[in-house]
Amino acid sequence: MLYKTLQWTAAPTIKLIYRPWIDGKENIPETGPVILASNHLSVADHYFLGLTTKRHIATMAKIEYFTGAGVKGKLISSTVKALGQVAVDRSGGRKSAASLEPSLEVLEEGRVFAIFPEGTRSPDGRLYRGKPGVARLALTSGAPVIPIGLIGTEKVLPIGESRPRVAPVGVRVGKPLDFTRYKGMENDRVVIRAVTDEVMDAIRRLTGQEYVDKYAKRNGSGKSEGDD
C-alpha cells in the first residue's frame, strides 16, 4: 500500500520537477517475472527506476535496515517492509548467497525484482564490473533480464550530499535478455561470469559509460574486491 501511495504522490512530483525522459518502457512486460538490472550512480536511482513501470518493483535493502533498534531503527524497518523490499546480507560468502532466496521468491510469484549488479554506487560515474547475483537470479528463475541505463542521476544527489539538486535525468530501458539457453547451468562459474558480463555490456550500451573491469568498493575507492 505504501508503494502504491508513493506512485500516486511522489512519482508525479518527481516528473513535474525533473521532467525525466524515458525510452523503452514498452520493453518491461505487464505481467510475469522480470529482473531489472541497472547501473548505480546515486541514491536517487531508486526513485527514477520506479518511473519505468506501474508494477511494484522489489529491490534489495541491507539487512541492518530490517533489524534496527530504537525508534529510528523500528521506523526504518517498518518502512522497508511496507515497501516490499528484500533483506540482503552484504557480509559476503554463504550468507550473501543465501540472501538471494527472498529475491527468487519475488520472481517465483511472477513479480518484478530490480538489482544493481555493481553492488554499490559508482565512485566516479564509470560503469564497474558486475557481481554474479544477477546471473544467479536469471539462471535459477528463468526470468528475463531487462537492462536499464540511468543517466544524470549522480548530478541529482551526488555521493556525500543529502540535498537533491535539479538536473536533467534520462532512463533507457533495453530489450529483454533471455538466458534460458543456459538452463541447468546456474552453478557453472564460467556461465555465471558470461551472463553477468553480457548484462553489463547491455547496460553500457544504454548509458555510454566507460567500463572498468574491476569491482567498485563501497568506500568509493573503486579498488577491485575479487569475485565471490
PyMOL CGO cylinders between C-alpha atoms (Angstrom):
from pymol import cmd
from pymol.cgo import CYLINDER

trace = [
    CYLINDER, 0.00, 0.00, 0.00, 2.83, 2.41, 0.83, 0.3, 1, 1, 1, 1, 1, 1,
    CYLINDER, 2.83, 2.41, 0.83, 4.46, 1.74, -2.54, 0.3, 1, 1, 1, 1, 1, 1,
    CYLINDER, 4.46, 1.74, -2.54, 1.20, 2.44, -4.37, 0.3, 1, 1, 1, 1, 1, 1,
    CYLINDER, 1.20, 2.44, -4.37, 0.68, 5.62, -2.34, 0.3, 1, 1, 1, 1, 1, 1,
    CYLINDER, 0.68, 5.62, -2.34, 4.13, 6.84, -3.42, 0.3, 1, 1, 1, 1, 1, 1,
    CYLINDER, 4.13, 6.84, -3.42, 3.25, 6.09, -7.05, 0.3, 1, 1, 1, 1, 1, 1,
    CYLINDER, 3.25, 6.09, -7.05, 0.24, 8.35, -6.68, 0.3, 1, 1, 1, 1, 1, 1,
    CYLINDER, 0.24, 8.35, -6.68, 2.07, 11.14, -4.85, 0.3, 1, 1, 1, 1, 1, 1,
    CYLINDER, 2.07, 11.14, -4.85, 5.87, 11.10, -5.14, 0.3, 1, 1, 1, 1, 1, 1,
    CYLINDER, 5.87, 11.10, -5.14, 6.08, 9.90, -8.75, 0.3, 1, 1, 1, 1, 1, 1,
    CYLINDER, 6.08, 9.90, -8.75, 4.06, 12.82, -10.21, 0.3, 1, 1, 1, 1, 1, 1,
    CYLINDER, 4.06, 12.82, -10.21, 6.12, 15.25, -8.13, 0.3, 1, 1, 1, 1, 1, 1,
    CYLINDER, 6.12, 15.25, -8.13, 9.40, 13.81, -9.44, 0.3, 1, 1, 1, 1, 1, 1,
    CYLINDER, 9.40, 13.81, -9.44, 8.10, 14.01, -13.01, 0.3, 1, 1, 1, 1, 1, 1,
    CYLINDER, 8.10, 14.01, -13.01, 6.98, 17.62, -12.51, 0.3, 1, 1, 1, 1, 1, 1,
    CYLINDER, 6.98, 17.62, -12.51, 10.28, 18.79, -11.00, 0.3, 1, 1, 1, 1, 1, 1,
    CYLINDER, 10.28, 18.79, -11.00, 12.80, 16.82, -13.06, 0.3, 1, 1, 1, 1, 1, 1,
    CYLINDER, 12.80, 16.82, -13.06, 10.86, 16.11, -16.27, 0.3, 1, 1, 1, 1, 1, 1,
    CYLINDER, 10.86, 16.11, -16.27, 12.91, 12.96, -16.92, 0.3, 1, 1, 1, 1, 1, 1,
    CYLINDER, 12.91, 12.96, -16.92, 12.85, 11.38, -20.36, 0.3, 1, 1, 1, 1, 1, 1,
    CYLINDER, 12.85, 11.38, -20.36, 12.26, 7.64, -20.50, 0.3, 1, 1, 1, 1, 1, 1,
    CYLINDER, 12.26, 7.64, -20.50, 12.84, 5.48, -23.58, 0.3, 1, 1, 1, 1, 1, 1,
    CYLINDER, 12.84, 5.48, -23.58, 11.77, 1.86, -23.95, 0.3, 1, 1, 1, 1, 1, 1,
    CYLINDER, 11.77, 1.86, -23.95, 9.14, 1.48, -21.21, 0.3, 1, 1, 1, 1, 1, 1,
    CYLINDER, 9.14, 1.48, -21.21, 7.33, -0.93, -23.50, 0.3, 1, 1, 1, 1, 1, 1,
    CYLINDER, 7.33, -0.93, -23.50, 10.19, -3.41, -23.03, 0.3, 1, 1, 1, 1, 1, 1,
    CYLINDER, 10.19, -3.41, -23.03, 9.03, -4.17, -19.49, 0.3, 1, 1, 1, 1, 1, 1,
    CYLINDER, 9.03, -4.17, -19.49, 6.26, -6.80, -19.66, 0.3, 1, 1, 1, 1, 1, 1,
    CYLINDER, 6.26, -6.80, -19.66, 3.00, -6.05, -17.88, 0.3, 1, 1, 1, 1, 1, 1,
    CYLINDER, 3.00, -6.05, -17.88, 2.85, -9.49, -16.30, 0.3, 1, 1, 1, 1, 1, 1,
    CYLINDER, 2.85, -9.49, -16.30, 5.20, -12.29, -15.30, 0.3, 1, 1, 1, 1, 1, 1,
    CYLINDER, 5.20, -12.29, -15.30, 8.56, -12.42, -13.53, 0.3, 1, 1, 1, 1, 1, 1,
    CYLINDER, 8.56, -12.42, -13.53, 11.21, -9.99, -14.68, 0.3, 1, 1, 1, 1, 1, 1,
    CYLINDER, 11.21, -9.99, -14.68, 14.60, -8.78, -13.45, 0.3, 1, 1, 1, 1, 1, 1,
    CYLINDER, 14.60, -8.78, -13.45, 15.51, -5.11, -13.93, 0.3, 1, 1, 1, 1, 1, 1,
    CYLINDER, 15.51, -5.11, -13.93, 19.30, -4.71, -13.95, 0.3, 1, 1, 1, 1, 1, 1,
    CYLINDER, 19.30, -4.71, -13.95, 20.53, -1.13, -13.71, 0.3, 1, 1, 1, 1, 1, 1,
    CYLINDER, 20.53, -1.13, -13.71, 23.71, 0.87, -13.35, 0.3, 1, 1, 1, 1, 1, 1,
    CYLINDER, 23.71, 0.87, -13.35, 24.04, 2.62, -10.00, 0.3, 1, 1, 1, 1, 1, 1,
    CYLINDER, 24.04, 2.62, -10.00, 25.08, 6.27, -9.79, 0.3, 1, 1, 1, 1, 1, 1,
    CYLINDER, 25.08, 6.27, -9.79, 23.12, 7.72, -6.88, 0.3, 1, 1, 1, 1, 1, 1,
    CYLINDER, 23.12, 7.72, -6.88, 20.71, 7.09, -4.02, 0.3, 1, 1, 1, 1, 1, 1,
    CYLINDER, 20.71, 7.09, -4.02, 18.21, 8.82, -6.28, 0.3, 1, 1, 1, 1, 1, 1,
    CYLINDER, 18.21, 8.82, -6.28, 18.37, 5.91, -8.74, 0.3, 1, 1, 1, 1, 1, 1,
    CYLINDER, 18.37, 5.91, -8.74, 15.55, 4.09, -6.93, 0.3, 1, 1, 1, 1, 1, 1,
    CYLINDER, 15.55, 4.09, -6.93, 13.14, 6.97, -7.49, 0.3, 1, 1, 1, 1, 1, 1,
    CYLINDER, 13.14, 6.97, -7.49, 13.72, 7.24, -11.22, 0.3, 1, 1, 1, 1, 1, 1,
    CYLINDER, 13.72, 7.24, -11.22, 13.78, 3.47, -11.66, 0.3, 1, 1, 1, 1, 1, 1,
    CYLINDER, 13.78, 3.47, -11.66, 10.29, 3.41, -10.18, 0.3, 1, 1, 1, 1, 1, 1,
    CYLINDER, 10.29, 3.41, -10.18, 9.01, 5.57, -13.05, 0.3, 1, 1, 1, 1, 1, 1,
    CYLINDER, 9.01, 5.57, -13.05, 9.66, 2.85, -15.64, 0.3, 1, 1, 1, 1, 1, 1,
    CYLINDER, 9.66, 2.85, -15.64, 6.63, 0.70, -14.81, 0.3, 1, 1, 1, 1, 1, 1,
    CYLINDER, 6.63, 0.70, -14.81, 3.34, 0.83, -12.91, 0.3, 1, 1, 1, 1, 1, 1,
    CYLINDER, 3.34, 0.83, -12.91, 4.15, -2.58, -11.44, 0.3, 1, 1, 1, 1, 1, 1,
    CYLINDER, 4.15, -2.58, -11.44, 5.57, -2.90, -7.94, 0.3, 1, 1, 1, 1, 1, 1,
    CYLINDER, 5.57, -2.90, -7.94, 9.37, -3.13, -8.01, 0.3, 1, 1, 1, 1, 1, 1,
    CYLINDER, 9.37, -3.13, -8.01, 11.06, -5.03, -5.21, 0.3, 1, 1, 1, 1, 1, 1,
    CYLINDER, 11.06, -5.03, -5.21, 14.70, -4.19, -4.54, 0.3, 1, 1, 1, 1, 1, 1,
    CYLINDER, 14.70, -4.19, -4.54, 17.36, -5.26, -2.06, 0.3, 1, 1, 1, 1, 1, 1,
    CYLINDER, 17.36, -5.26, -2.06, 17.89, -3.37, 1.18, 0.3, 1, 1, 1, 1, 1, 1,
    CYLINDER, 17.89, -3.37, 1.18, 20.75, -4.18, 3.55, 0.3, 1, 1, 1, 1, 1, 1,
    CYLINDER, 20.75, -4.18, 3.55, 19.68, -6.47, 6.36, 0.3, 1, 1, 1, 1, 1, 1,
    CYLINDER, 19.68, -6.47, 6.36, 20.58, -3.86, 9.01, 0.3, 1, 1, 1, 1, 1, 1,
    CYLINDER, 20.58, -3.86, 9.01, 17.54, -1.84, 7.88, 0.3, 1, 1, 1, 1, 1, 1,
    CYLINDER, 17.54, -1.84, 7.88, 15.29, -4.72, 8.96, 0.3, 1, 1, 1, 1, 1, 1,
    CYLINDER, 15.29, -4.72, 8.96, 16.84, -5.23, 12.38, 0.3, 1, 1, 1, 1, 1, 1,
    CYLINDER, 16.84, -5.23, 12.38, 17.39, -1.71, 13.69, 0.3, 1, 1, 1, 1, 1, 1,
    CYLINDER, 17.39, -1.71, 13.69, 16.74, -0.89, 17.35, 0.3, 1, 1, 1, 1, 1, 1,
    CYLINDER, 16.74, -0.89, 17.35, 15.18, 2.16, 18.93, 0.3, 1, 1, 1, 1, 1, 1,
    CYLINDER, 15.18, 2.16, 18.93, 12.53, 4.45, 17.49, 0.3, 1, 1, 1, 1, 1, 1,
    CYLINDER, 12.53, 4.45, 17.49, 14.53, 5.35, 14.37, 0.3, 1, 1, 1, 1, 1, 1,
    CYLINDER, 14.53, 5.35, 14.37, 15.53, 1.74, 13.72, 0.3, 1, 1, 1, 1, 1, 1,
    CYLINDER, 15.53, 1.74, 13.72, 11.97, 0.47, 14.05, 0.3, 1, 1, 1, 1, 1, 1,
    CYLINDER, 11.97, 0.47, 14.05, 10.69, 3.24, 11.79, 0.3, 1, 1, 1, 1, 1, 1,
    CYLINDER, 10.69, 3.24, 11.79, 13.19, 2.32, 9.07, 0.3, 1, 1, 1, 1, 1, 1,
    CYLINDER, 13.19, 2.32, 9.07, 12.38, -1.38, 9.48, 0.3, 1, 1, 1, 1, 1, 1,
    CYLINDER, 12.38, -1.38, 9.48, 8.64, -0.84, 9.15, 0.3, 1, 1, 1, 1, 1, 1,
    CYLINDER, 8.64, -0.84, 9.15, 9.17, 1.39, 6.11, 0.3, 1, 1, 1, 1, 1, 1,
    CYLINDER, 9.17, 1.39, 6.11, 11.33, -1.03, 4.09, 0.3, 1, 1, 1, 1, 1, 1,
    CYLINDER, 11.33, -1.03, 4.09, 8.93, -3.86, 4.94, 0.3, 1, 1, 1, 1, 1, 1,
    CYLINDER, 8.93, -3.86, 4.94, 5.92, -1.77, 3.89, 0.3, 1, 1, 1, 1, 1, 1,
    CYLINDER, 5.92, -1.77, 3.89, 7.67, -1.02, 0.60, 0.3, 1, 1, 1, 1, 1, 1,
    CYLINDER, 7.67, -1.02, 0.60, 8.06, -4.75, 0.00, 0.3, 1, 1, 1, 1, 1, 1,
    CYLINDER, 8.06, -4.75, 0.00, 11.85, -4.66, -0.09, 0.3, 1, 1, 1, 1, 1, 1,
    CYLINDER, 11.85, -4.66, -0.09, 14.11, -7.71, 0.30, 0.3, 1, 1, 1, 1, 1, 1,
    CYLINDER, 14.11, -7.71, 0.30, 16.78, -8.04, 3.00, 0.3, 1, 1, 1, 1, 1, 1,
    CYLINDER, 16.78, -8.04, 3.00, 20.32, -8.74, 1.81, 0.3, 1, 1, 1, 1, 1, 1,
    CYLINDER, 20.32, -8.74, 1.81, 23.33, -9.72, 3.90, 0.3, 1, 1, 1, 1, 1, 1,
    CYLINDER, 23.33, -9.72, 3.90, 26.37, -7.97, 2.41, 0.3, 1, 1, 1, 1, 1, 1,
    CYLINDER, 26.37, -7.97, 2.41, 28.96, -9.66, 4.62, 0.3, 1, 1, 1, 1, 1, 1,
    CYLINDER, 28.96, -9.66, 4.62, 29.84, -12.00, 1.76, 0.3, 1, 1, 1, 1, 1, 1,
    CYLINDER, 29.84, -12.00, 1.76, 30.19, -15.75, 1.35, 0.3, 1, 1, 1, 1, 1, 1,
    CYLINDER, 30.19, -15.75, 1.35, 27.32, -18.13, 2.02, 0.3, 1, 1, 1, 1, 1, 1,
    CYLINDER, 27.32, -18.13, 2.02, 25.23, -15.52, 3.84, 0.3, 1, 1, 1, 1, 1, 1,
    CYLINDER, 25.23, -15.52, 3.84, 25.19, -13.28, 0.78, 0.3, 1, 1, 1, 1, 1, 1,
    CYLINDER, 25.19, -13.28, 0.78, 24.37, -16.23, -1.48, 0.3, 1, 1, 1, 1, 1, 1,
    CYLINDER, 24.37, -16.23, -1.48, 21.53, -17.29, 0.82, 0.3, 1, 1, 1, 1, 1, 1,
    CYLINDER, 21.53, -17.29, 0.82, 20.12, -13.75, 0.73, 0.3, 1, 1, 1, 1, 1, 1,
    CYLINDER, 20.12, -13.75, 0.73, 19.15, -14.35, -2.90, 0.3, 1, 1, 1, 1, 1, 1,
    CYLINDER, 19.15, -14.35, -2.90, 16.40, -16.72, -1.76, 0.3, 1, 1, 1, 1, 1, 1,
    CYLINDER, 16.40, -16.72, -1.76, 13.87, -13.96, -0.94, 0.3, 1, 1, 1, 1, 1, 1,
    CYLINDER, 13.87, -13.96, -0.94, 14.63, -12.40, -4.35, 0.3, 1, 1, 1, 1, 1, 1,
    CYLINDER, 14.63, -12.40, -4.35, 13.89, -15.71, -6.04, 0.3, 1, 1, 1, 1, 1, 1,
    CYLINDER, 13.89, -15.71, -6.04, 10.59, -15.85, -4.17, 0.3, 1, 1, 1, 1, 1, 1,
    CYLINDER, 10.59, -15.85, -4.17, 9.65, -12.47, -5.67, 0.3, 1, 1, 1, 1, 1, 1,
    CYLINDER, 9.65, -12.47, -5.67, 10.29, -13.86, -9.15, 0.3, 1, 1, 1, 1, 1, 1,
    CYLINDER, 10.29, -13.86, -9.15, 8.51, -17.15, -8.42, 0.3, 1, 1, 1, 1, 1, 1,
    CYLINDER, 8.51, -17.15, -8.42, 5.46, -15.05, -7.54, 0.3, 1, 1, 1, 1, 1, 1,
    CYLINDER, 5.46, -15.05, -7.54, 5.59, -13.52, -11.02, 0.3, 1, 1, 1, 1, 1, 1,
    CYLINDER, 5.59, -13.52, -11.02, 6.71, -10.09, -9.84, 0.3, 1, 1, 1, 1, 1, 1,
    CYLINDER, 6.71, -10.09, -9.84, 9.39, -7.52, -10.72, 0.3, 1, 1, 1, 1, 1, 1,
    CYLINDER, 9.39, -7.52, -10.72, 12.74, -7.50, -8.98, 0.3, 1, 1, 1, 1, 1, 1,
    CYLINDER, 12.74, -7.50, -8.98, 15.38, -4.80, -9.53, 0.3, 1, 1, 1, 1, 1, 1,
    CYLINDER, 15.38, -4.80, -9.53, 19.08, -5.21, -8.88, 0.3, 1, 1, 1, 1, 1, 1,
    CYLINDER, 19.08, -5.21, -8.88, 22.18, -3.05, -9.24, 0.3, 1, 1, 1, 1, 1, 1,
    CYLINDER, 22.18, -3.05, -9.24, 24.80, -5.59, -10.42, 0.3, 1, 1, 1, 1, 1, 1,
    CYLINDER, 24.80, -5.59, -10.42, 27.72, -3.32, -9.48, 0.3, 1, 1, 1, 1, 1, 1,
    CYLINDER, 27.72, -3.32, -9.48, 26.74, -3.88, -5.85, 0.3, 1, 1, 1, 1, 1, 1,
    CYLINDER, 26.74, -3.88, -5.85, 27.31, -0.26, -4.85, 0.3, 1, 1, 1, 1, 1, 1,
    CYLINDER, 27.31, -0.26, -4.85, 27.25, 3.23, -6.35, 0.3, 1, 1, 1, 1, 1, 1,
    CYLINDER, 27.25, 3.23, -6.35, 29.89, 4.13, -8.89, 0.3, 1, 1, 1, 1, 1, 1,
    CYLINDER, 29.89, 4.13, -8.89, 32.51, 6.34, -7.21, 0.3, 1, 1, 1, 1, 1, 1,
    CYLINDER, 32.51, 6.34, -7.21, 33.30, 8.27, -10.39, 0.3, 1, 1, 1, 1, 1, 1,
    CYLINDER, 33.30, 8.27, -10.39, 30.47, 7.86, -12.89, 0.3, 1, 1, 1, 1, 1, 1,
    CYLINDER, 30.47, 7.86, -12.89, 32.07, 4.93, -14.70, 0.3, 1, 1, 1, 1, 1, 1,
    CYLINDER, 32.07, 4.93, -14.70, 30.44, 1.50, -15.01, 0.3, 1, 1, 1, 1, 1, 1,
    CYLINDER, 30.44, 1.50, -15.01, 32.14, -1.15, -12.88, 0.3, 1, 1, 1, 1, 1, 1,
    CYLINDER, 32.14, -1.15, -12.88, 32.28, -4.92, -13.16, 0.3, 1, 1, 1, 1, 1, 1,
    CYLINDER, 32.28, -4.92, -13.16, 29.02, -6.67, -12.28, 0.3, 1, 1, 1, 1, 1, 1,
    CYLINDER, 29.02, -6.67, -12.28, 28.72, -9.10, -9.40, 0.3, 1, 1, 1, 1, 1, 1,
    CYLINDER, 28.72, -9.10, -9.40, 27.24, -12.55, -10.08, 0.3, 1, 1, 1, 1, 1, 1,
    CYLINDER, 27.24, -12.55, -10.08, 23.93, -12.13, -8.22, 0.3, 1, 1, 1, 1, 1, 1,
    CYLINDER, 23.93, -12.13, -8.22, 22.04, -11.01, -11.33, 0.3, 1, 1, 1, 1, 1, 1,
    CYLINDER, 22.04, -11.01, -11.33, 23.23, -14.06, -13.27, 0.3, 1, 1, 1, 1, 1, 1,
    CYLINDER, 23.23, -14.06, -13.27, 22.33, -16.45, -10.48, 0.3, 1, 1, 1, 1, 1, 1,
    CYLINDER, 22.33, -16.45, -10.48, 18.84, -14.98, -10.25, 0.3, 1, 1, 1, 1, 1, 1,
    CYLINDER, 18.84, -14.98, -10.25, 18.32, -15.16, -14.02, 0.3, 1, 1, 1, 1, 1, 1,
    CYLINDER, 18.32, -15.16, -14.02, 19.65, -18.69, -14.41, 0.3, 1, 1, 1, 1, 1, 1,
    CYLINDER, 19.65, -18.69, -14.41, 17.79, -20.09, -11.41, 0.3, 1, 1, 1, 1, 1, 1,
    CYLINDER, 17.79, -20.09, -11.41, 14.45, -18.41, -12.07, 0.3, 1, 1, 1, 1, 1, 1,
    CYLINDER, 14.45, -18.41, -12.07, 14.46, -18.37, -15.86, 0.3, 1, 1, 1, 1, 1, 1,
    CYLINDER, 14.46, -18.37, -15.86, 13.16, -14.78, -15.74, 0.3, 1, 1, 1, 1, 1, 1,
    CYLINDER, 13.16, -14.78, -15.74, 14.24, -12.36, -18.48, 0.3, 1, 1, 1, 1, 1, 1,
    CYLINDER, 14.24, -12.36, -18.48, 16.67, -9.58, -17.60, 0.3, 1, 1, 1, 1, 1, 1,
    CYLINDER, 16.67, -9.58, -17.60, 15.79, -6.04, -18.67, 0.3, 1, 1, 1, 1, 1, 1,
    CYLINDER, 15.79, -6.04, -18.67, 18.90, -3.80, -18.79, 0.3, 1, 1, 1, 1, 1, 1,
    CYLINDER, 18.90, -3.80, -18.79, 18.30, -0.27, -17.50, 0.3, 1, 1, 1, 1, 1, 1,
    CYLINDER, 18.30, -0.27, -17.50, 20.52, 2.72, -18.19, 0.3, 1, 1, 1, 1, 1, 1,
    CYLINDER, 20.52, 2.72, -18.19, 20.20, 5.64, -15.78, 0.3, 1, 1, 1, 1, 1, 1,
    CYLINDER, 20.20, 5.64, -15.78, 21.72, 8.89, -16.99, 0.3, 1, 1, 1, 1, 1, 1,
    CYLINDER, 21.72, 8.89, -16.99, 22.41, 12.02, -14.91, 0.3, 1, 1, 1, 1, 1, 1,
    CYLINDER, 22.41, 12.02, -14.91, 21.18, 10.80, -11.52, 0.3, 1, 1, 1, 1, 1, 1,
    CYLINDER, 21.18, 10.80, -11.52, 24.62, 11.38, -9.99, 0.3, 1, 1, 1, 1, 1, 1,
    CYLINDER, 24.62, 11.38, -9.99, 24.03, 15.10, -10.51, 0.3, 1, 1, 1, 1, 1, 1,
    CYLINDER, 24.03, 15.10, -10.51, 20.71, 14.98, -8.66, 0.3, 1, 1, 1, 1, 1, 1,
    CYLINDER, 20.71, 14.98, -8.66, 22.17, 13.52, -5.49, 0.3, 1, 1, 1, 1, 1, 1,
    CYLINDER, 22.17, 13.52, -5.49, 25.98, 13.22, -5.57, 0.3, 1, 1, 1, 1, 1, 1,
    CYLINDER, 25.98, 13.22, -5.57, 27.72, 10.85, -3.18, 0.3, 1, 1, 1, 1, 1, 1,
    CYLINDER, 27.72, 10.85, -3.18, 28.21, 12.52, 0.19, 0.3, 1, 1, 1, 1, 1, 1,
    CYLINDER, 28.21, 12.52, 0.19, 25.40, 15.05, -0.24, 0.3, 1, 1, 1, 1, 1, 1,
    CYLINDER, 25.40, 15.05, -0.24, 21.93, 14.94, 1.31, 0.3, 1, 1, 1, 1, 1, 1,
    CYLINDER, 21.93, 14.94, 1.31, 20.20, 17.79, -0.52, 0.3, 1, 1, 1, 1, 1, 1,
    CYLINDER, 20.20, 17.79, -0.52, 18.96, 16.90, -4.00, 0.3, 1, 1, 1, 1, 1, 1,
    CYLINDER, 18.96, 16.90, -4.00, 19.61, 19.19, -6.96, 0.3, 1, 1, 1, 1, 1, 1,
    CYLINDER, 19.61, 19.19, -6.96, 17.53, 19.73, -10.07, 0.3, 1, 1, 1, 1, 1, 1,
    CYLINDER, 17.53, 19.73, -10.07, 19.37, 18.28, -13.07, 0.3, 1, 1, 1, 1, 1, 1,
    CYLINDER, 19.37, 18.28, -13.07, 18.45, 16.57, -16.36, 0.3, 1, 1, 1, 1, 1, 1,
    CYLINDER, 18.45, 16.57, -16.36, 17.79, 12.85, -15.96, 0.3, 1, 1, 1, 1, 1, 1,
    CYLINDER, 17.79, 12.85, -15.96, 17.19, 10.16, -18.55, 0.3, 1, 1, 1, 1, 1, 1,
    CYLINDER, 17.19, 10.16, -18.55, 16.28, 6.48, -18.39, 0.3, 1, 1, 1, 1, 1, 1,
    CYLINDER, 16.28, 6.48, -18.39, 16.83, 3.97, -21.18, 0.3, 1, 1, 1, 1, 1, 1,
    CYLINDER, 16.83, 3.97, -21.18, 15.09, 0.61, -20.93, 0.3, 1, 1, 1, 1, 1, 1,
    CYLINDER, 15.09, 0.61, -20.93, 16.68, -2.07, -23.08, 0.3, 1, 1, 1, 1, 1, 1,
    CYLINDER, 16.68, -2.07, -23.08, 15.16, -5.12, -24.69, 0.3, 1, 1, 1, 1, 1, 1,
    CYLINDER, 15.16, -5.12, -24.69, 14.81, -8.31, -22.61, 0.3, 1, 1, 1, 1, 1, 1,
    CYLINDER, 14.81, -8.31, -22.61, 17.80, -10.63, -22.37, 0.3, 1, 1, 1, 1, 1, 1,
    CYLINDER, 17.80, -10.63, -22.37, 16.84, -14.31, -22.42, 0.3, 1, 1, 1, 1, 1, 1,
    CYLINDER, 16.84, -14.31, -22.42, 19.25, -16.72, -20.72, 0.3, 1, 1, 1, 1, 1, 1,
    CYLINDER, 19.25, -16.72, -20.72, 17.08, -19.84, -20.75, 0.3, 1, 1, 1, 1, 1, 1,
    CYLINDER, 17.08, -19.84, -20.75, 19.63, -21.40, -23.12, 0.3, 1, 1, 1, 1, 1, 1,
    CYLINDER, 19.63, -21.40, -23.12, 21.76, -21.92, -20.01, 0.3, 1, 1, 1, 1, 1, 1,
    CYLINDER, 21.76, -21.92, -20.01, 19.06, -23.79, -18.10, 0.3, 1, 1, 1, 1, 1, 1,
    CYLINDER, 19.06, -23.79, -18.10, 20.57, -26.17, -15.55, 0.3, 1, 1, 1, 1, 1, 1,
    CYLINDER, 20.57, -26.17, -15.55, 23.94, -24.37, -15.57, 0.3, 1, 1, 1, 1, 1, 1,
    CYLINDER, 23.94, -24.37, -15.57, 23.31, -21.99, -12.67, 0.3, 1, 1, 1, 1, 1, 1,
    CYLINDER, 23.31, -21.99, -12.67, 26.29, -23.42, -10.76, 0.3, 1, 1, 1, 1, 1, 1,
    CYLINDER, 26.29, -23.42, -10.76, 28.77, -23.11, -13.62, 0.3, 1, 1, 1, 1, 1, 1,
    CYLINDER, 28.77, -23.11, -13.62, 31.10, -20.22, -12.74, 0.3, 1, 1, 1, 1, 1, 1,
    CYLINDER, 31.10, -20.22, -12.74, 32.11, -19.67, -16.38, 0.3, 1, 1, 1, 1, 1, 1,
    CYLINDER, 32.11, -19.67, -16.38, 28.46, -19.37, -17.43, 0.3, 1, 1, 1, 1, 1, 1,
    CYLINDER, 28.46, -19.37, -17.43, 27.67, -17.10, -14.47, 0.3, 1, 1, 1, 1, 1, 1,
    CYLINDER, 27.67, -17.10, -14.47, 30.52, -14.78, -15.42, 0.3, 1, 1, 1, 1, 1, 1,
    CYLINDER, 30.52, -14.78, -15.42, 29.48, -14.77, -19.09, 0.3, 1, 1, 1, 1, 1, 1,
    CYLINDER, 29.48, -14.77, -19.09, 25.87, -13.92, -18.26, 0.3, 1, 1, 1, 1, 1, 1,
    CYLINDER, 25.87, -13.92, -18.26, 26.92, -11.17, -15.85, 0.3, 1, 1, 1, 1, 1, 1,
    CYLINDER, 26.92, -11.17, -15.85, 29.25, -9.64, -18.45, 0.3, 1, 1, 1, 1, 1, 1,
    CYLINDER, 29.25, -9.64, -18.45, 26.52, -9.76, -21.11, 0.3, 1, 1, 1, 1, 1, 1,
    CYLINDER, 26.52, -9.76, -21.11, 24.15, -7.88, -18.79, 0.3, 1, 1, 1, 1, 1, 1,
    CYLINDER, 24.15, -7.88, -18.79, 26.79, -5.25, -18.01, 0.3, 1, 1, 1, 1, 1, 1,
    CYLINDER, 26.79, -5.25, -18.01, 27.61, -4.78, -21.69, 0.3, 1, 1, 1, 1, 1, 1,
    CYLINDER, 27.61, -4.78, -21.69, 23.91, -4.21, -22.42, 0.3, 1, 1, 1, 1, 1, 1,
    CYLINDER, 23.91, -4.21, -22.42, 23.80, -1.56, -19.67, 0.3, 1, 1, 1, 1, 1, 1,
    CYLINDER, 23.80, -1.56, -19.67, 26.97, 0.07, -21.01, 0.3, 1, 1, 1, 1, 1, 1,
    CYLINDER, 26.97, 0.07, -21.01, 25.47, 0.36, -24.47, 0.3, 1, 1, 1, 1, 1, 1,
    CYLINDER, 25.47, 0.36, -24.47, 22.44, 2.13, -22.99, 0.3, 1, 1, 1, 1, 1, 1,
    CYLINDER, 22.44, 2.13, -22.99, 24.42, 4.63, -20.89, 0.3, 1, 1, 1, 1, 1, 1,
    CYLINDER, 24.42, 4.63, -20.89, 27.60, 5.15, -22.89, 0.3, 1, 1, 1, 1, 1, 1,
    CYLINDER, 27.60, 5.15, -22.89, 29.62, 4.91, -19.67, 0.3, 1, 1, 1, 1, 1, 1,
    CYLINDER, 29.62, 4.91, -19.67, 33.28, 3.97, -19.67, 0.3, 1, 1, 1, 1, 1, 1,
    CYLINDER, 33.28, 3.97, -19.67, 33.58, 0.39, -18.43, 0.3, 1, 1, 1, 1, 1, 1,
    CYLINDER, 33.58, 0.39, -18.43, 36.00, -0.60, -15.66, 0.3, 1, 1, 1, 1, 1, 1,
    CYLINDER, 36.00, -0.60, -15.66, 36.75, -4.32, -15.41, 0.3, 1, 1, 1, 1, 1, 1,
    CYLINDER, 36.75, -4.32, -15.41, 37.04, -4.41, -11.63, 0.3, 1, 1, 1, 1, 1, 1,
    CYLINDER, 37.04, -4.41, -11.63, 34.67, -4.18, -8.70, 0.3, 1, 1, 1, 1, 1, 1,
    CYLINDER, 34.67, -4.18, -8.70, 33.70, -0.85, -7.16, 0.3, 1, 1, 1, 1, 1, 1,
    CYLINDER, 33.70, -0.85, -7.16, 34.29, -0.81, -3.41, 0.3, 1, 1, 1, 1, 1, 1,
    CYLINDER, 34.29, -0.81, -3.41, 31.65, 0.53, -1.07, 0.3, 1, 1, 1, 1, 1, 1,
    CYLINDER, 31.65, 0.53, -1.07, 34.10, 3.06, 0.35, 0.3, 1, 1, 1, 1, 1, 1,
    CYLINDER, 34.10, 3.06, 0.35, 34.20, 4.72, -3.07, 0.3, 1, 1, 1, 1, 1, 1,
    CYLINDER, 34.20, 4.72, -3.07, 37.81, 3.93, -3.93, 0.3, 1, 1, 1, 1, 1, 1,
    CYLINDER, 37.81, 3.93, -3.93, 36.92, 1.76, -6.91, 0.3, 1, 1, 1, 1, 1, 1,
    CYLINDER, 36.92, 1.76, -6.91, 39.58, -0.76, -5.85, 0.3, 1, 1, 1, 1, 1, 1,
    CYLINDER, 39.58, -0.76, -5.85, 38.97, -4.32, -7.03, 0.3, 1, 1, 1, 1, 1, 1,
    CYLINDER, 38.97, -4.32, -7.03, 37.45, -6.66, -4.45, 0.3, 1, 1, 1, 1, 1, 1,
    CYLINDER, 37.45, -6.66, -4.45, 37.68, -10.02, -6.23, 0.3, 1, 1, 1, 1, 1, 1,
    CYLINDER, 37.68, -10.02, -6.23, 34.94, -12.42, -7.25, 0.3, 1, 1, 1, 1, 1, 1,
    CYLINDER, 34.94, -12.42, -7.25, 32.62, -14.15, -4.80, 0.3, 1, 1, 1, 1, 1, 1,
]
cmd.load_cgo(trace, "trace")
